[in-house]
Amino acid sequence: MNVVQQFQPTAYLSTKHEHHIATRGLLNDWTRANCRTLCADEASVYLGYKAKSRGIWFSGHNTQFQFRPDRPWKSEADRKAPKYRSPMGEYDAFLPQHPTERDYWDIEKLKASCYQLNGHPCILITEGAFKAIAGCCNNLPTIGLMGTSMGLTAKASDLQGQRYLVPAL
């Protein structure tokens, strides 16, 4: 069993987190499929660095993760404490997990449920997991970028300094 499997979260949201999500109008099956309350130690395992607070963990269909700490903290490189934290290493866009359909993001099935514009299936792209969940729970397939510039690969991971679309896009 690897380290991540040891801390596999259950479908648990604390009362505080349920309330926070409810104030956004999103306390539904979609958030329960994508959001968990994690303690700082569990979040540290997933992030690959020390988490200094418990918080809400977002776990997407494509294993893209993000963490919203209850008490954001500032790292040496940060000008201010970020509201959301992403794991170390490569990243992708956030594809919300459907509460019941495992193959929701299958391309052919997705085409049938997408909004159509001039006969072409369209999906929405937004910034943030909560916004992606909001679109999906309103029957609009929505992909969430983990940050405003995170639709492109990181420069540091490409020796030529090129940036490409992340795999989900």
Rosetta blueprint (number, residue, H / E / L):
1 M L
2 N L
3 V H
4 V H
5 Q H
6 Q H
7 F L
8 Q L
9 P L
10 T L
11 A L
12 Y L
13 L L
14 S L
15 T H
16 K H
17 H H
18 E H
19 H H
20 H H
21 I H
22 A H
23 T H
24 R L
25 G L
26 L L
27 L L
28 N L
29 D H
30 W H
31 T H
32 R H
33 A H
34 N H
35 C E
36 R E
37 T E
38 L E
39 C L
40 A H
41 D H
42 E H
43 A H
44 S H
45 V H
46 Y H
47 L H
48 G L
49 Y L
50 K L
51 A L
52 K L
53 S L
54 R L
55 G E
56 I E
57 W E
58 F E
59 S E
60 G L
61 H L
62 N L
63 T L
64 Q L
65 F E
66 Q E
67 F E
68 R E
69 P E
70 D L
71 R L
72 P L
73 W L
74 K L
75 S L
76 E L
77 A L
78 D L
79 R L
80 K L
81 A L
82 P L
83 K L
84 Y L
85 R E
86 S L
87 P L
88 M L
89 G L
90 E L
91 Y L
92 D L
93 A L
94 F E
95 L L
96 P L
97 Q L
98 H L
99 P L
100 T L
101 E L
102 R L
103 D L
104 Y L
105 W L
106 D L
107 I H
108 E H
109 K H
110 L H
111 K H
112 A H
113 S H
114 C L
115 Y E
116 Q E
117 L E
118 N L
119 G L
120 H E
121 P E
122 C E
123 I L
124 L E
125 I E
126 T E
127 E E
128 G L
129 A H
130 F H
131 K H
132 A H
133 I H
134 A H
135 G H
136 C H
137 C H
138 N L
139 N L
140 L L
141 P L
142 T E
143 I E
144 G E
145 L E
146 M L
147 G L
148 T L
149 S L
150 M L
151 G L
152 L E
153 T L
154 A L
155 K H
156 A H
157 S H
158 D L
159 L L
160 Q L
161 G L
162 Q L
163 R L
164 Y L
165 L E
166 V L
167 P L
168 A L
169 L L
